[in-house]
Amino acid sequence: MRLFGIAGYSGAGKTTLLEKLLPRLAACGLRVSVLKHAHHNFDIDRPGKDSFRHRQAGAAEVLLASGARWVLMSELRGAVEPSLAEYAAHFSPCDLVLVEGFKHEAIPRLEVYRRANGKPPLWPGDPHVVAVASDEPPSERGPADPVWLDLNDAEAIARFILETR
């Protein structure tokens, strides 16, 4: 399983890009998974549901299953957060895991950048950014700059991800 990162500030268009990339990568015969790191507390469960009550009562893990999907919820309860590799080990076999977040991990990344967001680019400070997908071309380019891709050309971005090792 190969890991490839998608980075960028909130509002840059990471989720929209992933929505365009996933069907293109799947059409190439790849089994693709997504690992998204949340920087805030989240819960996919609802108070009052059996699974919520089981976790509240102290279950370390609750697996909720149906004929359509399943989800495993693990409670850290103060333990150290698992590493990217530990999270990825939970996936079923796949060809590619697109990773959002985990910016300190040494995996190749594509930065989604929009100047209109008013935020500085990440790539000058992140040696793992191998490409930038933007809605406008760079003002100037240096020889050490990452590859620059048109954010609106999902086909070219998918090809780049497939070709990058």
C-alpha positions as CSV (number, residue, x, y, z in Angstrom):
1,M,0.0,0.0,0.0
2,R,1.4,3.4,-1.0
3,L,0.7,6.5,1.0
4,F,0.4,9.9,-0.8
5,G,-0.5,13.1,1.1
6,I,-2.9,15.9,0.2
7,A,-2.1,19.1,2.1
8,G,-3.4,22.6,2.3
9,Y,-5.2,25.1,4.5
10,S,-8.9,24.8,5.2
11,G,-10.9,26.2,2.2
12,A,-8.2,25.5,-0.4
13,G,-10.3,22.7,-2.0
14,K,-8.7,19.5,-0.7
15,T,-12.1,17.7,-0.3
16,T,-13.3,18.8,-3.7
17,L,-10.1,17.7,-5.3
18,L,-10.4,14.3,-3.6
19,E,-13.9,13.9,-4.9
20,K,-12.6,14.4,-8.4
21,L,-9.5,12.2,-8.0
22,L,-11.1,9.1,-6.4
23,P,-13.3,8.0,-9.3
24,R,-10.4,8.7,-11.8
25,L,-8.0,6.6,-9.7
26,A,-10.6,3.8,-9.3
27,A,-11.1,3.9,-13.1
28,C,-7.4,3.0,-13.4
29,G,-8.2,-0.2,-11.5
30,L,-6.8,1.0,-8.2
31,R,-8.4,0.3,-4.8
32,V,-8.0,3.7,-3.1
33,S,-8.6,4.5,0.6
34,V,-8.6,7.9,2.4
35,L,-7.1,8.7,5.8
36,K,-8.1,12.1,7.1
37,H,-6.7,13.5,10.3
38,A,-9.1,15.8,12.2
39,H,-7.5,18.6,14.3
40,H,-10.6,18.7,16.5
41,N,-12.6,16.3,18.6
42,F,-15.1,14.5,16.5
43,D,-17.7,11.8,17.0
44,I,-19.6,9.8,14.3
45,D,-21.8,8.3,17.0
46,R,-24.9,9.9,18.5
47,P,-25.9,10.0,22.2
48,G,-28.6,7.5,23.0
49,K,-27.6,5.0,20.4
50,D,-26.5,1.5,21.7
51,S,-23.0,1.9,20.3
52,F,-22.6,5.3,22.0
53,R,-23.8,3.9,25.3
54,H,-21.3,1.0,24.9
55,R,-18.4,3.4,24.5
56,Q,-19.6,5.6,27.3
57,A,-19.8,2.5,29.5
58,G,-16.1,1.8,28.9
59,A,-15.8,-0.4,25.8
60,A,-12.3,0.1,24.3
61,E,-13.7,-0.6,20.8
62,V,-17.1,-0.8,19.2
63,L,-17.6,-2.2,15.7
64,L,-20.9,-1.2,14.2
65,A,-21.8,-3.3,11.2
66,S,-24.6,-3.6,8.6
67,G,-25.0,-5.1,5.1
68,A,-23.8,-1.8,3.6
69,R,-20.9,-0.7,5.7
70,W,-19.0,-1.1,8.9
71,V,-17.0,1.2,11.2
72,L,-14.7,0.5,14.0
73,M,-14.6,3.1,16.8
74,S,-11.6,3.0,19.1
75,E,-11.4,5.0,22.3
76,L,-7.9,6.3,23.1
77,R,-8.9,7.3,26.6
78,G,-5.7,9.3,27.2
79,A,-3.3,6.9,25.3
80,V,-0.9,8.3,22.8
81,E,-2.4,8.9,19.4
82,P,-1.3,6.2,16.9
83,S,1.1,7.0,14.2
84,L,0.2,7.3,10.5
85,A,1.7,3.8,9.9
86,E,-0.4,2.4,12.8
87,Y,-3.6,3.9,11.4
88,A,-2.8,2.7,7.9
89,A,-2.4,-0.8,9.2
90,H,-6.1,-0.9,9.9
91,F,-7.0,-0.6,6.2
92,S,-8.0,-3.6,4.1
93,P,-5.5,-4.3,1.3
94,C,-5.5,-1.4,-1.1
95,D,-3.2,0.1,-3.7
96,L,-3.1,3.7,-2.5
97,V,-4.0,5.6,0.6
98,L,-4.6,9.3,0.1
99,V,-3.7,11.0,3.4
100,E,-5.0,14.4,4.5
101,G,-3.1,15.7,7.5
102,F,-0.1,14.2,9.2
103,K,2.0,17.0,7.9
104,H,5.0,15.9,9.9
105,E,5.2,12.5,8.2
106,A,7.8,11.9,5.5
107,I,5.4,11.0,2.7
108,P,5.2,12.7,-0.7
109,R,2.5,15.4,-0.7
110,L,0.5,17.5,-3.1
111,E,-0.3,20.9,-1.8
112,V,-3.7,22.4,-2.7
113,Y,-3.0,26.1,-2.8
114,R,-5.2,29.1,-3.5
115,R,-3.6,32.6,-3.2
116,A,-7.1,34.0,-2.7
117,N,-7.2,32.1,0.7
118,G,-4.8,34.7,2.0
119,K,-2.5,32.0,3.5
120,P,1.1,31.5,2.6
121,P,2.1,28.3,0.6
122,L,3.2,25.3,2.7
123,W,5.8,24.0,0.2
124,P,8.7,26.3,1.0
125,G,8.8,24.9,4.5
126,D,7.8,21.3,3.7
127,P,10.4,19.3,1.8
128,H,7.8,16.5,1.2
129,V,5.6,18.7,-1.0
130,V,6.5,17.3,-4.5
131,A,3.7,19.2,-6.3
132,V,1.4,22.2,-5.9
133,A,-2.1,22.2,-7.4
134,S,-3.3,25.8,-7.8
135,D,-6.0,27.7,-9.5
136,E,-3.4,30.1,-10.9
137,P,0.1,29.7,-12.2
138,P,3.1,30.7,-10.0
139,S,4.4,34.3,-10.3
140,E,7.9,32.9,-10.8
141,R,9.6,29.5,-10.6
142,G,12.9,28.4,-9.3
143,P,14.7,25.2,-10.2
144,A,14.1,23.6,-6.7
145,D,10.3,24.4,-6.8
146,P,7.8,21.6,-6.8
147,V,5.9,20.6,-9.9
148,W,3.0,23.1,-10.5
149,L,-0.3,21.6,-11.6
150,D,-3.6,23.2,-12.6
151,L,-6.1,22.6,-9.7
152,N,-8.9,22.3,-12.3
153,D,-7.1,19.5,-14.2
154,A,-8.0,16.4,-12.1
155,E,-6.8,14.1,-14.9
156,A,-3.3,15.6,-14.8
157,I,-3.2,15.5,-11.0
158,A,-4.3,11.8,-10.9
159,R,-1.6,11.0,-13.5
160,F,1.0,12.8,-11.4
161,I,0.0,10.8,-8.3
162,L,0.1,7.5,-10.2
163,E,3.6,8.3,-11.5
164,T,5.1,9.6,-8.2
165,R,6.9,7.1,-6.0
